[in-house]
C-alpha cells in the first residue's frame, strides 16, 4: 500500500484520485498524521452525530456545496462510462462467445502458465486502439470485472485470466470466394501452360489462385556450384527482428534503368542492377525450366539467405505496391538451393479480432522445398492466400547426397532462395516511373 500511495504522489493525491471511495480527515491536535476514511464509514459516522461531512450528490448537485469534502468530477479518461466500455471489451475478447472461434486468444491462453494473458496484449486489438486506452486504464477497468481475475503484480506486467474453463475452439469457416473473373472470362497464361513438369499444390478456380511445384530437374553438382556462386557474389544485407535477432539476409536486384528500393518493415534494401554472373542462373530457371522467352522474364529478383533452420519468414503475402499482387494477376517464381525447408500456405483471415495477419488454420497445407525445386504462385494468389517458411528443417530427399554431408558444410544447413517478380508500379523517384507514364495510354 505504501508503494501505491507513493505512485500517486502521496496520501493527498491518492485520496483525491479515489474520492468516490476515500475521504481524508485533516490531522487534529494530538494526531501524528491525517486519517483516511472509507467514504461509507465516514458518512455513517456523520449519521451518528459525529462531526463529519455527508455527501448527497444527486442530479449533478451536491447539497453540501463548496463545503463538501468529496470530489464529484472525474476526467474524461477516468469516466465510469469509458471504464465500463474498456472492461466490457476485454471481457468480450475472453468470453465463451469470442473464444469459440478466436484462435489467436485461444493459443495465447493455452500457451501461457495458468491461462494468464498480459493486459498489454489487448492494446494491439483494433477496438482498444480506437478507444486509445493505456495499460493503466485497462488495469483500472478490470478491477471491477466479475468474470475475470486480475493480477496486478509486478507493475507494468499485469495479467488477466478467465474464471471459467476455456471453451472448445470451433474452426472458423473461410469466407465465400470473391467474384473473381473465371479463366474463360479473362484468360490467364500459367507456367504449366508454358512447359511440362508442374504439379498443382493449389488450384483454386473460384479464387483465381494457383500454386505449382516442379521437383528438382537438374544435377546435384550444378546446384552446389550455383549455391556457392550465389553465397559468394550476392550483396547480402542482414535483416533483424525488433528484438535484434537475425531473421535472414537478403539481396535485391532489378533490370537496368530501375532504382526502386525494396522495403521489409523498417528495413530498406538498395536496388542493384542484375549482374552478369546471374544471367546463366536466370537462363536456366526462367528460360529452360519455366519456358519463358527473354522478354517475358521478370524484371526483379529478391534473394534470401537462411543460414540455419532457426531463421525464417513468417506468414505474409507479397502485397507490396511494386508488384500490385493484391490488385492484379501476379506471377511469382521461386527457386531453392541448399537445405530443405517447409513451405506453408493457407487462406487469409482478414477480419481476425487481433487486427494482425492471420490464417484459417484448417486450410493450411505444406510442402517440403528441396534443393533445385521450383515453386510458382500465380493469378490472385496473393489476394486470397498467405504463405511462410516455417522454422525447423524439412526432411531431405532419401536419394539426396546432402544427407551424408558434414554439418559444417553450408550447403547442408543453409538455404538460398531466389524469388522473381514483375515490378508493375515503380517508385516515383525511379526513372522507370516516368517511362511508364509516357507509355500509358491517353484517356479523354
C-alpha positions in Angstrom: 0.0 0.0 0.0 2.9 2.4 0.7 4.1 1.8 -2.8 0.7 2.6 -4.3 0.5 5.8 -2.3 3.9 6.9 -3.5 3.0 6.2 -7.1 0.0 8.6 -6.7 2.2 11.3 -5.3 1.4 10.9 -1.6 -1.7 10.5 0.5 -3.4 13.7 -0.6 -3.2 12.8 -4.3 -4.2 9.2 -3.7 -7.4 10.2 -1.8 -8.2 12.8 -4.4 -7.9 10.2 -7.2 -10.2 7.8 -5.4 -12.6 10.3 -3.7 -15.5 8.1 -4.6 -14.1 5.5 -2.1 -12.0 7.5 0.4 -12.0 10.8 2.3 -9.1 12.5 4.1 -9.7 13.9 7.5 -7.1 16.6 8.4 -4.7 15.9 11.3 -6.2 17.1 14.6 -4.3 18.2 17.7 -2.6 15.1 19.1 -2.7 13.1 15.9 0.6 12.1 14.2 -0.9 12.1 10.7 -4.2 12.7 8.8 -6.8 9.9 8.8 -8.0 8.1 5.7 -11.7 7.1 6.0 -13.7 4.8 3.8 -16.4 7.1 2.4 -19.2 4.8 3.6 -17.9 4.7 7.2 -17.3 8.4 7.2 -20.9 9.1 6.2 -22.2 6.5 8.7 -20.3 8.4 11.4 -21.9 11.6 10.2 -25.3 10.0 10.6 -24.5 9.0 14.2 -23.8 12.7 15.0 -20.1 12.6 14.6 -18.6 15.8 13.2 -18.1 14.6 9.6 -19.3 15.8 6.2 -22.0 13.9 4.4 -22.1 13.9 0.6 -25.5 14.0 -1.1 -24.7 14.2 -4.7 -27.7 13.8 -6.9 -28.6 15.1 -10.4 -25.2 16.9 -10.7 -25.7 18.9 -7.5 -24.3 18.3 -4.0 -26.3 19.5 -1.0 -23.1 20.4 0.8 -21.9 22.7 -2.0 -18.4 24.0 -1.8 -18.0 22.8 1.8 -18.3 19.1 0.6 -15.1 17.2 1.1 -15.8 14.8 -1.8 -14.8 15.3 -5.4 -17.6 14.9 -8.0 -15.5 15.5 -11.1 -13.8 12.7 -13.0 -11.7 13.3 -16.0 -13.0 12.1 -19.4 -10.3 9.4 -19.4 -11.5 8.1 -15.9 -15.2 8.4 -16.5 -17.2 5.4 -15.4 -18.7 5.1 -18.9 -15.3 4.8 -20.5 -14.1 2.4 -17.9 -17.1 0.2 -18.5 -16.5 0.2 -22.2 -12.9 -1.0 -21.7 -14.0 -3.7 -19.2 -16.8 -5.0 -21.4 -14.5 -5.1 -24.5 -11.8 -7.1 -22.7 -14.5 -9.4 -21.2 -15.8 -10.0 -24.7 -12.3 -10.9 -26.0 -12.1 -13.6 -23.3 -15.7 -14.6 -23.4 -17.1 -18.1 -24.5 -18.7 -16.4 -27.5 -15.5 -15.0 -28.9 -13.1 -17.8 -27.8 -15.3 -20.3 -29.7 -13.8 -19.0 -32.9 -10.8 -16.9 -31.9 -7.7 -19.0 -32.4 -5.4 -16.0 -31.5 -6.6 -15.7 -27.9 -7.1 -19.5 -27.6 -3.5 -20.1 -28.5 -2.4 -17.3 -26.1 -4.3 -18.7 -23.2 -3.4 -22.4 -23.8 0.3 -21.5 -24.3 0.5 -19.5 -21.0 1.1 -20.7 -17.5 -2.3 -20.8 -15.7 -4.2 -19.2 -18.5 -2.9 -15.7 -17.8 -2.9 -13.1 -20.6 -0.8 -9.9 -20.4 -3.0 -6.9 -20.2 -0.7 -5.1 -22.7 -1.8 -7.7 -25.3 -5.2 -6.0 -25.6 -3.7 -2.7 -26.6 -3.0 -4.4 -30.0 -6.7 -5.1 -30.6 -8.5 -2.7 -33.0 -11.3 -1.7 -30.7 -9.0 -1.0 -27.8 -6.8 1.1 -30.2 -9.9 3.1 -31.2 -10.5 3.9 -27.6 -6.8 4.9 -27.2 -6.7 3.0 -23.9 -3.5 2.9 -21.9 -2.4 -0.2 -20.0 -3.1 1.7 -16.7 -6.7 2.3 -17.8 -7.2 -1.3 -18.8 -5.9 -2.4 -15.4 -8.2 0.1 -13.6 -11.3 -1.0 -15.6 -10.6 -4.7 -14.9 -10.6 -4.3 -11.2 -14.4 -4.2 -11.4 -14.8 -7.3 -13.5 -16.7 -10.2 -12.0 -15.9 -12.5 -15.0 -12.1 -12.1 -15.0 -9.3 -12.4 -12.4 -6.7 -9.6 -12.4 -3.1 -10.0 -11.2 -1.5 -6.6 -10.6 2.0 -7.6 -9.7 4.6 -6.8 -10.9 3.6 -3.4 -12.0 3.9 -3.0 -15.8 3.4 -6.7 -16.3 -0.2 -7.0 -15.2 -2.2 -10.1 -16.3 -5.8 -11.2 -16.5 -7.4 -14.6 -16.9 -10.8 -16.2 -17.1 -12.5 -17.6 -14.0 -14.3 -20.3 -16.1 -12.7 -23.2 -18.1 -11.7 -22.5 -21.7 -14.4 -23.4 -24.3 -13.5 -25.6 -27.3 -12.3 -23.9 -30.4 -14.7 -24.2 -33.3 -12.9 -24.0 -36.7 -13.9 -20.7 -38.4 -15.2 -21.0 -41.9 -13.3 -19.2 -44.7 -15.4 -16.5 -46.4 -17.1 -17.2 -49.7 -14.8 -16.5 -52.7 -15.0 -13.0 -54.1 -16.4 -12.6 -57.6 -13.1 -13.3 -59.4 -13.1 -13.5 -63.2 -13.0 -17.0 -64.5 -10.3 -18.1 -66.8 -12.8 -18.1 -69.6 -13.9 -14.6 -68.9 -10.3 -13.3 -68.5 -7.7 -15.8 -69.8 -4.6 -16.3 -67.7 -1.4 -18.0 -69.0 0.0 -20.2 -66.3 3.5 -21.6 -66.1 2.2 -25.1 -66.6 0.9 -23.9 -70.0 4.4 -22.9 -71.0 6.2 -26.1 -70.1 5.7 -29.6 -68.6 6.6 -30.9 -65.2 4.5 -28.7 -62.9 2.2 -30.3 -60.3 -0.6 -28.4 -58.6 -0.4 -27.5 -54.9 -3.3 -25.1 -55.0 -5.7 -24.9 -57.9 -8.5 -22.6 -56.6 -10.5 -21.7 -59.7 -13.1 -19.8 -57.6 -10.5 -17.5 -56.2 -8.4 -17.4 -59.4 -5.5 -18.6 -57.2 -2.8 -21.1 -58.2 0.4 -22.6 -56.8 2.5 -25.1 -58.6 5.6 -27.1 -57.8 8.3 -28.5 -60.1 10.7 -31.0 -58.4 14.5 -30.9 -58.8 15.1 -31.2 -62.6 18.9 -30.8 -62.5 22.0 -32.4 -61.1 23.3 -32.0 -57.5 26.7 -30.9 -58.8 25.3 -27.9 -60.7 23.1 -27.0 -57.7 26.2 -27.0 -55.4 28.1 -24.8 -57.9 25.3 -22.3 -58.1 24.8 -22.3 -54.4 28.5 -21.3 -53.8 28.3 -18.7 -56.5 25.2 -17.1 -55.0 26.6 -17.2 -51.5 29.9 -15.6 -52.6 28.8 -12.9 -55.0 25.4 -11.6 -53.9 25.4 -8.3 -52.0 23.9 -9.7 -48.8 22.2 -7.4 -46.2 21.3 -8.8 -42.8 17.7 -8.4 -41.6 16.9 -8.4 -37.9 13.7 -8.7 -35.9 12.6 -5.9 -33.5 14.3 -7.9 -30.7 17.6 -7.8 -32.7 17.7 -11.5 -33.8 18.9 -12.2 -37.3 15.9 -13.5 -39.4 17.7 -13.8 -42.7 20.0 -12.0 -45.2 18.7 -10.5 -48.4 19.8 -9.0 -51.7 17.7 -7.1 -54.2 18.4 -6.9 -58.0 16.4 -5.2 -60.7 16.6 -4.7 -64.5 18.6 -1.8 -66.0 17.0 1.7 -65.6 15.2 0.8 -62.3 16.3 2.1 -58.8 13.3 1.1 -56.7 14.3 0.1 -53.2 12.7 -2.9 -51.5 11.3 -2.5 -48.0 10.9 -5.0 -45.2 9.1 -3.3 -42.4 11.5 -0.6 -41.3 14.4 -2.0 -43.3 15.1 -0.7 -46.8 17.3 -2.6 -49.3 19.1 -0.7 -52.1 18.4 -1.8 -55.6 21.3 -3.2 -57.7 21.3 -3.9 -61.4 21.3 -7.6 -62.2 24.9 -8.7 -62.5 26.4 -10.7 -65.4 27.1 -13.7 -63.2 23.4 -14.0 -62.5 22.5 -14.3 -66.2 23.2 -18.1 -66.6 21.1 -18.9 -63.5 18.1 -16.9 -64.9 18.6 -18.5 -68.3 18.4 -22.0 -66.8 15.5 -21.2 -64.4 13.3 -18.8 -66.3 14.2 -19.9 -69.8 14.9 -23.7 -69.8 12.7 -24.7 -66.8 9.8 -22.2 -67.0 9.7 -21.9 -70.8 9.7 -18.1 -70.8 11.3 -16.1 -73.6 13.8 -13.4 -72.6 11.3 -10.6 -73.0 8.9 -12.5 -70.6 11.4 -12.7 -67.8 10.5 -10.9 -64.5 12.3 -7.5 -64.0 13.3 -8.1 -60.4 14.7 -10.9 -58.2 14.9 -11.0 -54.4 17.4 -13.3 -52.8 17.1 -14.6 -49.3 19.7 -16.5 -47.3 18.6 -18.6 -44.3 21.8 -19.6 -42.5 20.2 -22.3 -40.4 16.8 -23.7 -39.5 16.1 -21.0 -36.8 15.9 -18.3 -39.5 12.6 -17.9 -41.2 10.0 -15.5 -42.6 6.5 -15.6 -41.0 3.0 -15.5 -42.5 2.7 -12.8 -45.2 1.6 -12.1 -48.8 3.7 -10.4 -51.4 1.4 -7.4 -51.4 3.9 -4.7 -51.9 2.9 -1.8 -54.1 5.7 -2.5 -56.5 4.1 -5.7 -57.7 0.4 -4.9 -57.0 -0.1 -8.6 -56.1 -3.4 -7.9 -54.3 -4.8 -5.8 -57.1 -4.0 -7.6 -60.3 -2.9 -11.1 -61.5 0.7 -11.6 -60.3 3.2 -14.3 -61.2 5.9 -15.2 -58.7 8.6 -17.7 -59.4 10.8 -19.2 -56.6 13.8 -21.5 -56.7 15.7 -23.1 -53.8 19.3 -24.2 -53.2 20.8 -25.9 -50.2 18.9 -27.2 -47.1 15.3 -28.3 -47.3 12.7 -26.1 -45.7 8.9 -26.4 -45.1 6.8 -24.0 -47.2 3.3 -23.5 -45.9 0.2 -21.8 -47.4 -3.3 -21.1 -46.1 -6.3 -18.9 -46.8 -6.1 -15.4 -45.3 -8.2 -14.4 -42.3 -8.6 -10.6 -43.0 -11.1 -9.9 -40.2 -9.2 -11.5 -37.3 -10.0 -9.9 -34.0 -6.4 -9.3 -33.2 -6.0 -7.0 -36.2 -2.9 -8.8 -37.1 -2.2 -11.1 -40.1 -3.8 -14.4 -39.6 -4.9 -17.5 -41.5 -7.7 -20.1 -41.4 -5.7 -22.9 -39.9 -7.9 -25.7 -41.2 -6.9 -24.7 -44.8 -3.2 -24.9 -44.0 -1.1 -27.2 -46.2 2.6 -27.5 -46.6 5.3 -28.9 -48.9 9.0 -29.6 -48.4 11.1 -27.5 -50.8 14.4 -29.3 -51.6 17.4 -28.0 -53.3 16.6 -27.5 -57.0 12.8 -27.3 -56.6 10.8 -24.6 -58.3 7.6 -23.1 -56.9 5.2 -20.6 -58.5 2.3 -18.5 -57.2 0.0 -17.1 -59.8 -3.2 -15.2 -60.5 -4.9 -13.7 -57.5 -3.0 -16.0 -55.0 -1.5 -13.0 -53.1 -5.0 -11.5 -52.6 -6.5 -14.7 -51.0 -3.6 -16.7 -49.6 -0.7 -16.2 -47.2 2.5 -18.2 -47.1 5.5 -18.7 -44.9 8.8 -20.5 -44.5 8.4 -22.4 -41.2 11.1 -22.7 -38.6 12.9 -26.0 -38.4 14.4 -28.2 -41.1 12.3 -30.3 -43.5 13.1 -33.9 -44.3 15.7 -34.2 -47.1 15.0 -36.5 -50.1 16.2 -40.0 -49.4 18.2 -40.1 -52.6 19.9 -36.8 -51.9 23.7 -36.9 -51.2 23.1 -33.9 -48.9 22.0 -36.3 -46.1 25.6 -37.6 -45.8 27.3 -34.2 -45.7 29.1 -32.9 -42.7 27.1 -30.4 -40.7 29.8 -27.8 -41.1 29.1 -27.6 -44.9 26.9 -24.5 -45.6 25.1 -26.4 -48.4 23.7 -28.9 -45.9 22.5 -26.3 -43.3 21.8 -23.0 -45.2 19.2 -22.3 -47.8 19.2 -19.7 -50.6 16.0 -18.8 -52.2 15.6 -16.6 -55.3 12.2 -15.1 -55.9 11.4 -13.5 -59.3 8.6 -10.9 -59.6 7.4 -8.3 -62.0 7.6 -4.6 -60.9 4.5 -3.0 -62.4 4.3 0.2 -60.3 7.7 1.8 -59.9 8.5 4.2 -57.1 8.0 8.0 -58.0 11.8 8.6 -57.7 12.6 5.8 -60.2 13.3 6.8 -63.8 11.2 3.8 -64.9 8.2 5.5 -63.3 8.5 8.4 -65.8 8.9 5.9 -68.7 5.7 4.1 -67.6 3.8 7.4 -67.5 4.9 8.3 -71.1 3.9 4.9 -72.3 0.5 4.9 -70.6 -2.5 5.3 -73.0 -4.0 8.8 -73.0 -7.6 8.9 -71.9 -10.1 11.7 -72.6 
